[in-house]
Amino acid sequence: MQFVKVEDLKIGMRLARPIYNKQGVLLFERDSKLSEQAISSIHNFGLIGIYILEPAEPVPPMSEEDMEFERFQTMTVFALQEELEHILETRKASKLPTIEATIVRKYGHMDKKVNFYQNLRSYNDFVCKHSLNVAILCTMISHVMNIRIEDQNNAVFAALTHDIGKVEIYKELGEGKGKVDLEELDSRLLKAQLTQSDIIENAFAQGTAVRRICVQVAKAQMEIAEGSPISAKMSTAAKIVLVANKYDEMTAMRVNTTQTESEVKAIKELLSNPEYYDPEIVNALIQSIHILFPGVSVELNTGEKGLVLVANEDDILRPMVLGFRNNSILDLSQKAYQDIEIVDIMKTLDNRYVLDTEALTNAGF
């Protein structure tokens, strides 16, 4: 599977991921071959690119739940985009409580992990897709931690609105009115995040509490960027938003590049900085989403490549792995393999193997 920019799409290429419209109607199924009309439609959707299957690549597994997750993301992003623009124009929320309640109802009571799929982003939908994903993560983390429903709701509201001050900046960039200067963009975005608090406070009933969370998160992000200790005591809700925000930032498509960090690298970053990211919250994130599960191909620090056979729920980064070099089984949870660790996930499916889960089960794994 490879990412191909819209301008590089060719007739006959096969889709690796489904495409939905804003009503959640499936427009293009996986494995569909692109026609001239399909390419034109994708241009009109405003996508910067799509995932394409390699010529001989089989369609990767994707359950009904996985496809529903993508469909829900697509539908809700459009609703959130309209709502944030409405708040900026009128300073009052209209559908935000409904959006928040829908997310909590759908992801706030789950008893299993989900495959957290990232969507492609453009300037116009960047803020909304990021905010929605952070809200979904906050909902699942809050459920695992069993925090008060009031705190969960406030965390989700904060996730949905914490970047509202950036909407206009990205719109300018999308319209070509703003020049992308990477050295100035981050500081401009952080400033926008700090100066949006009045908008949030007055927009809806929970605005005052949500404003406090957003300010705490923005200040913490600024201190982390400067390499300074976090100065103020943060609420649990703010700490949850901070972790969810960082994870999505690292693993999602970025504005000026199609390269992203893997889920493994994102988790390693969070775990290695406990002074910034609360370990209990990071652990709740790990319990909410699939990261190193059976069938994932990985690279080891020995240079060897392998396949995850059995996940390790006690230490997610040390599963049981099948090494490709000599078909040896490496149980990274055992002391004998303490010097071996997973460096990263292999992204290209050319190097992945189709995993027969039934055969593994019959073999006792």
C-alpha positions in Angstrom: 0.0 0.0 0.0 1.3 3.4 -0.9 0.2 7.0 -0.6 -0.3 8.7 -4.0 -1.0 12.4 -4.4 -4.2 13.3 -6.3 -2.2 14.8 -9.2 -0.3 11.5 -9.6 -3.4 9.2 -9.7 -3.6 6.9 -12.8 -6.5 5.1 -14.4 -6.6 1.5 -13.2 -5.0 2.1 -9.8 -6.8 0.1 -7.0 -8.1 1.8 -3.8 -6.7 0.5 -0.5 -9.3 2.3 1.6 -13.0 3.0 1.1 -14.2 6.6 0.3 -17.4 8.0 1.8 -19.3 11.2 1.2 -20.4 13.5 4.1 -23.6 11.6 4.5 -21.7 8.4 5.1 -22.7 6.9 1.8 -20.0 4.6 0.3 -18.8 6.1 -3.0 -15.8 3.9 -3.8 -15.2 0.4 -2.3 -11.7 -1.0 -1.5 -10.1 -2.7 -4.5 -12.1 -0.5 -6.9 -10.1 0.4 -10.0 -9.9 4.1 -10.7 -11.6 5.4 -13.8 -11.2 8.9 -15.3 -14.5 9.9 -13.7 -13.4 8.5 -10.3 -10.2 10.5 -10.4 -12.1 13.6 -11.3 -14.5 13.0 -8.3 -11.5 12.5 -5.9 -10.1 15.9 -7.1 -13.5 17.5 -6.3 -13.5 16.0 -2.8 -10.4 18.1 -2.0 -8.3 15.2 -0.9 -4.6 15.7 -1.1 -4.2 12.0 -2.1 -5.4 8.5 -1.3 -3.9 5.1 -0.4 -3.4 2.8 -3.4 -2.7 -1.0 -3.5 0.4 -2.2 -5.1 -0.2 -4.0 -8.5 0.0 -7.5 -7.0 -1.0 -6.7 -3.5 -4.1 -8.5 -1.9 -6.7 -6.3 -0.2 -5.6 -6.0 3.5 -8.1 -7.2 6.1 -10.7 -4.7 7.2 -13.7 -5.6 9.3 -17.2 -4.1 9.3 -16.3 -2.3 12.5 -13.2 -0.8 10.8 -15.2 0.5 7.9 -17.9 1.9 10.2 -15.1 3.7 12.1 -14.0 5.4 8.8 -17.6 6.1 7.9 -18.3 7.7 11.3 -15.1 9.8 11.0 -16.2 11.1 7.6 -19.7 12.0 8.6 -18.8 13.6 11.8 -15.9 15.7 10.4 -18.3 17.5 8.1 -20.7 18.2 11.0 -17.9 19.4 13.2 -16.5 21.7 10.4 -19.9 23.4 10.0 -20.2 23.8 13.8 -16.8 25.3 14.4 -17.4 27.8 11.6 -20.8 28.6 13.1 -19.2 29.2 16.5 -16.5 31.5 15.0 -19.2 33.5 13.2 -21.9 33.7 15.9 -19.9 33.0 19.1 -22.6 30.4 20.0 -22.7 26.7 19.7 -25.6 24.9 18.0 -24.8 21.3 17.3 -21.7 20.8 19.5 -23.5 19.1 22.4 -25.1 16.7 20.0 -21.7 15.9 18.3 -20.1 15.4 21.8 -22.9 13.1 23.0 -22.8 11.0 19.8 -19.0 10.4 20.3 -19.4 9.5 23.9 -22.4 7.2 23.2 -20.4 5.4 20.4 -17.0 5.1 22.0 -17.4 5.8 25.7 -18.6 2.4 26.7 -16.5 0.0 24.7 -15.1 -3.2 26.3 -12.5 -3.9 23.5 -9.8 -2.2 21.6 -10.4 -0.6 18.2 -8.3 -0.2 15.1 -7.7 3.5 15.1 -7.5 4.5 11.4 -6.0 7.8 10.4 -7.7 9.8 7.6 -5.9 11.9 5.0 -6.1 15.6 5.6 -6.0 18.9 3.7 -5.7 22.5 4.8 -9.5 22.9 4.9 -10.3 19.9 7.1 -7.1 19.6 9.0 -8.3 21.1 12.3 -11.6 19.2 12.2 -10.2 15.8 11.5 -7.5 16.3 14.2 -10.1 17.6 16.8 -12.5 14.7 16.1 -9.7 12.1 16.4 -8.5 13.6 19.7 -12.1 13.6 21.0 -12.6 9.9 20.1 -9.3 9.0 21.9 -10.3 11.1 24.9 -13.6 9.3 25.1 -12.0 5.9 25.1 -9.2 6.8 27.5 -11.7 8.3 30.0 -13.8 5.2 29.8 -10.8 3.0 30.6 -9.8 5.2 33.5 -13.4 5.3 34.8 -13.3 9.0 35.5 -16.4 11.1 36.4 -18.8 11.5 33.5 -18.6 15.3 33.9 -14.8 15.2 33.5 -15.2 12.9 30.5 -17.7 15.3 28.8 -15.4 18.3 29.5 -12.4 16.5 28.0 -14.3 15.6 24.9 -15.7 19.2 24.5 -12.2 20.5 25.0 -10.8 18.1 22.3 -13.5 19.2 19.8 -12.8 22.9 20.4 -9.1 23.2 21.5 -7.9 24.1 18.0 -10.8 26.4 17.0 -8.4 29.3 16.8 -6.4 27.6 14.1 -9.3 27.2 11.7 -8.8 30.5 9.9 -5.1 30.0 9.7 -5.5 26.7 7.8 -8.2 28.2 5.7 -5.8 30.9 4.6 -3.2 28.3 3.8 -5.7 26.3 1.8 -6.7 29.3 -0.2 -3.1 30.1 -0.9 -3.3 33.4 1.0 -0.8 32.4 3.6 2.8 31.4 2.9 3.9 28.2 4.7 6.9 29.1 6.8 7.6 26.1 9.1 9.6 28.2 11.5 6.8 30.6 12.1 3.8 28.3 11.6 4.1 26.5 14.9 4.4 29.7 17.0 1.5 31.2 15.1 -0.7 28.1 15.8 0.2 28.0 19.5 -0.6 31.7 19.8 -4.0 31.1 18.2 -4.6 28.3 20.6 -3.9 30.6 23.6 -6.0 33.5 22.3 -9.2 31.5 21.5 -10.3 31.0 25.1 -13.0 33.8 25.1 -14.7 32.1 22.1 -14.8 28.8 23.9 -16.0 30.2 27.2 -19.0 32.0 25.8 -20.1 29.5 23.2 -21.8 26.8 25.3 -22.9 25.9 28.8 -19.7 24.0 29.8 -17.6 26.7 28.2 -15.9 28.0 31.4 -14.6 24.5 32.5 -13.7 23.6 28.9 -11.8 26.9 28.5 -9.7 26.1 31.5 -8.8 22.7 30.1 -7.8 24.2 26.7 -5.7 26.9 28.3 -3.8 24.3 30.4 -3.2 22.1 27.3 -2.0 25.1 25.2 0.4 26.3 27.9 1.7 22.7 28.5 2.3 22.3 24.7 4.3 25.5 24.6 6.4 24.5 27.6 7.0 21.0 26.1 8.1 22.7 22.8 10.6 24.8 24.7 11.9 21.8 26.7 10.7 23.3 30.0 8.9 21.6 32.8 5.1 22.0 32.9 4.6 24.8 35.4 1.0 24.7 36.3 -0.9 21.8 37.9 -3.2 20.2 35.2 -6.6 18.7 35.7 -7.0 15.0 34.7 -9.2 16.1 31.7 -6.4 18.4 30.5 -3.8 15.6 30.8 -6.0 13.3 28.8 -6.4 15.9 26.0 -2.6 16.4 26.0 -1.9 12.7 25.5 -4.6 12.2 22.9 -3.5 15.3 21.1 0.2 14.2 20.9 -0.7 10.7 19.7 -2.8 12.0 16.9 -0.3 14.7 15.9 2.4 12.1 15.5 0.5 9.4 13.7 -1.7 11.5 11.4 -1.0 13.0 8.0 0.8 16.3 8.3 0.3 19.5 6.4 3.5 19.7 4.5 4.5 16.0 4.2 2.9 12.7 3.6 5.2 11.0 6.1 3.9 10.1 9.5 5.3 8.4 12.6 4.2 4.9 13.4 2.0 4.0 16.3 5.0 2.3 17.9 7.1 5.5 17.7 4.2 7.6 19.1 3.7 5.3 22.1 7.5 5.2 22.7 7.5 9.0 22.7 4.7 9.2 25.2 6.2 6.5 27.5 9.6 8.0 27.5 8.4 11.4 28.7 6.4 10.7 31.9 7.1 14.2 33.1 4.9 15.5 30.3 2.5 12.7 29.6 0.9 10.9 32.6 1.8 7.2 32.5 -1.6 6.2 33.7 -3.2 8.0 30.8 -0.8 6.6 28.3 -1.6 3.1 29.6 -5.3 3.8 29.2 -4.6 4.9 25.5 -2.7 1.6 25.0 -5.7 -0.3 26.4 -8.0 1.5 24.0 -6.4 0.9 20.6 -4.6 -1.9 18.7 -0.9 -1.2 18.2 1.2 -4.4 18.0 -1.4 -7.2 17.3 -1.1 -10.5 15.5 -0.3 -9.9 11.8 1.7 -6.7 12.2 5.1 -6.8 10.6 7.9 -5.2 12.6 11.6 -4.2 12.4 13.9 -5.2 15.3 17.0 -3.5 16.6 19.0 -6.4 15.4 18.1 -5.5 11.8 15.8 -8.5 11.5 12.2 -8.2 10.3 9.4 -10.3 11.8 5.7 -10.8 12.3 3.8 -10.4 15.6 2.3 -13.7 16.6 0.9 -12.9 20.0 0.3 -9.5 21.6 1.6 -8.8 25.1 -1.1 -7.0 27.1 1.3 -6.4 30.1 4.0 -4.7 27.9 2.6 -3.8 24.5 6.1 -3.2 23.0 7.3 -6.8 23.8 5.0 -9.3 22.0 5.9 -12.7 20.6 7.4 -12.3 17.2 8.2 -14.7 14.3 11.6 -13.8 12.8 11.7 -13.9 9.0 15.4 -14.8 8.9 15.1 -18.4 10.1 11.5 -18.7 11.2 12.5 -18.5 14.9 10.0 -17.5 17.5 11.2 -14.6 19.8 9.1 -14.1 22.9 10.3 -10.5 23.8 8.7 -10.8 27.2 11.3 -13.4 28.2 14.6 -12.4 29.9 16.6 -14.2 27.2 15.4 -11.6 24.7 15.7 -8.5 26.9 18.3 -6.9 24.5 16.0 -7.2 21.5 13.3 -4.7 21.0 10.9 -3.5 18.3 12.2 -0.4 16.5 9.2 0.3 14.3 6.3 -1.1 12.3 6.8 -1.9 8.7 4.5 0.2 6.7 4.8 -1.1 3.2 2.7 -4.2 2.5 5.3 -5.5 0.1 7.1 -6.8 3.2 4.1 -8.1 5.0 2.9 -11.7 5.1 -0.7 -12.8 5.0 -1.4 -14.2 8.5 -3.6 -17.3 8.8 -5.1 -16.7 12.2 -7.0 -20.0 12.2 -3.7 -21.9 11.7 -2.1 -20.0 14.5 -5.0 -20.8 16.8 -4.8 -24.5 15.9 -1.1 -24.4 16.7 -1.7 -23.1 20.2 -1.0 -19.4 19.7 
